Amino acid sequence: MAFHLVSGGCGFVGKNMVRRLYNTTDDKILFVDNLMVGKHPTTWLDAPKVAQYKDLEIYGEDRRLFFLKDDFRFLVRKMTDDPDYLKNHYGLDVEQFHDVYHFAAIVGGRAMIDGDPMVVALDLSIDAEFFYWVCKHKPVRTLYPSSSAAYPINLQTESGAIALKESDIDFNNMGQPDMTYGWSKLTGEFLAKIAAKHYGVSVTCIRPFSGYGEEQDLTYPIPAIAMRVAKKESPMEVWGTGKQGRDFVHIDDVIDCIHVAMDKISDGTAINIGMGRLTSFLEIIDVLTDIAGYKPPIKQLLDKPVGVHSRYCDMTYVNEELGWKAKITMEEGMRRMYNAQLAKLEKES
Ligand SMILES: NC(=O)c1ccc[n+]([C@@H]2O[C@H](COP(=O)([O-])OP(=O)(O)OC[C@H]3O[C@@H](n4cnc5c(N)ncnc54)[C@H](O)[C@@H]3O)[C@@H](O)[C@H]2O)c1
């Protein structure tokens, strides 16, 4: 039976991956999160907690899910120093992890990326410890999530925006990524390539554009706007002019694409994950208010941080070389988001 590891396993992408692995395989999954942002599994996991050994929590009647609340840097350091740490300390028999998904990171949305860039820079230390361990442990497959923020910002201006192609990041001819977040993701990609080339590690990098989903925190724009629409707020507030745009992609599609990519890429190559479509925040509001059946006036909050003007991707490589395309349309995704926020409001009242 394969054993997988998910870091940041209680965050937005991490918990979706934990659930997917648990529901679609018979494998064991160890997930780790310091709960700095993520929520404890008892608040979102369907499987019940069935046991605890030291600080290791065990979930599911079939005892396949293992949770550790820890700083991932400390855990990988312990596993690096003692390759049998999990066995010696917790009795977990893991000679080699099959898939390792590394989602532990300080992310936090635009307010954090612009507002506290030095805390985001701690991602460099998380990734450095991670890759140091990966090069020793050599899991069967490793997933490193980079980001669309790694792309040069001069290609994302109002007048000069293009659909970003994978080749627009060229380590031999670099542009400037988006703040410390973009720099740390770019550095992570570089480490991934080093791990593959110099240490024989199988690693896949992804550059998700703007992932969204029903359980995403309200500090992110799509759930925040969907909640305001569900409350039928009027006027409808938007950060900046609302004309700035992103490439929104539903989390279910992101998880699907990760697995397609891991089956086909092992040399650290990075691929885009998006719809290949630029959508402004005003268009998002339009779709959501159509669903809700009202049309409020727009109130622009011009003092809020908005980041680059237009960020979207060219999905040609992924469509043609990997044979993958997003399935969930923007309209379907927004309907799910709206219904999820309505359900939250109903639960609260
Ligand atoms: N969500 C997206 O659309 C998107 C887009 C591009 C890239 N990514 C990347 O995917 C990864 C996951 O993103 P997310 O949206 O799930 O973010 P998130 O903030 O929801 O999840 C990150 C999780 O990591 C945990 N964490 C942070 N530091 C930790 C540490 N030192 N030890 C253990 N756990 C720690 C947090 O508590 C949180 O639960 C990140 O690397 C992010 O850069 C996500």
The ligand as an SDF file (V2000), in Angstrom:
LIG
                    3D

 44 48  0  0  0  0  0  0  0  0999 V2000
   -4.7180   28.6200   -4.2250 N   0  0  0  0  0  0  0  0  0  0  0  0
   -4.2150   28.9870   -5.3910 C   0  0  0  0  0  0  0  0  0  0  0  0
   -4.9030   29.3910   -6.3170 O   0  0  0  0  0  0  0  0  0  0  0  0
   -2.7320   28.8910   -5.6360 C   0  0  0  0  0  0  0  0  0  0  0  0
   -2.2180   29.5260   -6.7740 C   0  0  0  0  0  0  0  0  0  0  0  0
   -0.8520   29.4460   -7.0130 C   0  0  0  0  0  0  0  0  0  0  0  0
   -0.0470   28.7460   -6.1440 C   0  0  0  0  0  0  0  0  0  0  0  0
   -0.5540   28.1550   -5.0390 N   0  0  0  0  0  0  0  0  0  0  0  0
    0.3590   27.4670   -4.1310 C   0  0  0  0  0  0  0  0  0  0  0  0
   -0.2290   26.3070   -3.5990 O   0  0  0  0  0  0  0  0  0  0  0  0
    0.2080   26.1170   -2.2360 C   0  0  0  0  0  0  0  0  0  0  0  0
   -1.0070   26.0410   -1.3140 C   0  0  0  0  0  0  0  0  0  0  0  0
   -1.7610   27.2310   -1.4120 O   0  0  0  0  0  0  0  0  0  0  0  0
   -3.1340   27.4360   -0.6560 P   0  0  0  0  0  0  0  0  0  0  0  0
   -3.9560   28.3180   -1.4990 O   0  0  0  0  0  0  0  0  0  0  0  0
   -3.6630   26.1210   -0.2290 O   0  0  0  0  0  0  0  0  0  0  0  0
   -2.6690   28.2710    0.6280 O   0  0  0  0  0  0  0  0  0  0  0  0
   -3.1850   28.1390    2.1390 P   0  0  0  0  0  0  0  0  0  0  0  0
   -2.6520   29.3310    2.8740 O   0  0  0  0  0  0  0  0  0  0  0  0
   -4.6430   27.9140    2.1690 O   0  0  0  0  0  0  0  0  0  0  0  0
   -2.4730   26.8130    2.6310 O   0  0  0  0  0  0  0  0  0  0  0  0
   -1.1430   26.7570    3.0540 C   0  0  0  0  0  0  0  0  0  0  0  0
   -1.1330   25.9260    4.3270 C   0  0  0  0  0  0  0  0  0  0  0  0
    0.2200   25.8000    4.7830 O   0  0  0  0  0  0  0  0  0  0  0  0
    0.2250   25.9000    6.2040 C   0  0  0  0  0  0  0  0  0  0  0  0
    1.5710   26.3160    6.5990 N   0  0  0  0  0  0  0  0  0  0  0  0
    2.1840   27.5140    6.3980 C   0  0  0  0  0  0  0  0  0  0  0  0
    3.4370   27.4670    6.8690 N   0  0  0  0  0  0  0  0  0  0  0  0
    3.6330   26.2110    7.3770 C   0  0  0  0  0  0  0  0  0  0  0  0
    4.7100   25.5610    8.0010 C   0  0  0  0  0  0  0  0  0  0  0  0
    5.8830   26.1870    8.2000 N   0  0  0  0  0  0  0  0  0  0  0  0
    4.5570   24.2710    8.3980 N   0  0  0  0  0  0  0  0  0  0  0  0
    3.3810   23.6210    8.2080 C   0  0  0  0  0  0  0  0  0  0  0  0
    2.3050   24.1900    7.6090 N   0  0  0  0  0  0  0  0  0  0  0  0
    2.4490   25.4820    7.2060 C   0  0  0  0  0  0  0  0  0  0  0  0
   -0.8680   26.9080    6.5250 C   0  0  0  0  0  0  0  0  0  0  0  0
   -1.3560   26.7690    7.8510 O   0  0  0  0  0  0  0  0  0  0  0  0
   -1.9170   26.5710    5.4780 C   0  0  0  0  0  0  0  0  0  0  0  0
   -2.8550   25.6410    5.9830 O   0  0  0  0  0  0  0  0  0  0  0  0
    1.1280   27.3060   -1.9310 C   0  0  0  0  0  0  0  0  0  0  0  0
    2.4540   26.9290   -2.1750 O   0  0  0  0  0  0  0  0  0  0  0  0
    0.7160   28.3450   -2.9480 C   0  0  0  0  0  0  0  0  0  0  0  0
    1.7620   29.2290   -3.2350 O   0  0  0  0  0  0  0  0  0  0  0  0
   -1.8910   28.2280   -4.7610 C   0  0  0  0  0  0  0  0  0  0  0  0
  1  2  1  0
  2  3  2  0
  2  4  1  0
  4  5  1  0
  4 44  2  0
  5  6  2  0
  6  7  1  0
  7  8  2  0
  8  9  1  0
  8 44  1  0
  9 10  1  0
  9 42  1  0
 10 11  1  0
 11 12  1  0
 11 40  1  0
 12 13  1  0
 13 14  1  0
 14 15  2  0
 14 16  1  0
 14 17  1  0
 17 18  1  0
 18 19  2  0
 18 20  1  0
 18 21  1  0
 21 22  1  0
 22 23  1  0
 23 24  1  0
 23 38  1  0
 24 25  1  0
 25 26  1  0
 25 36  1  0
 26 27  1  0
 26 35  1  0
 27 28  2  0
 28 29  1  0
 29 30  1  0
 29 35  2  0
 30 31  1  0
 30 32  2  0
 32 33  1  0
 33 34  2  0
 34 35  1  0
 36 37  1  0
 36 38  1  0
 38 39  1  0
 40 41  1  0
 40 42  1  0
 42 43  1  0
M  CHG  2   8   1  16  -1
M  END
$$$$
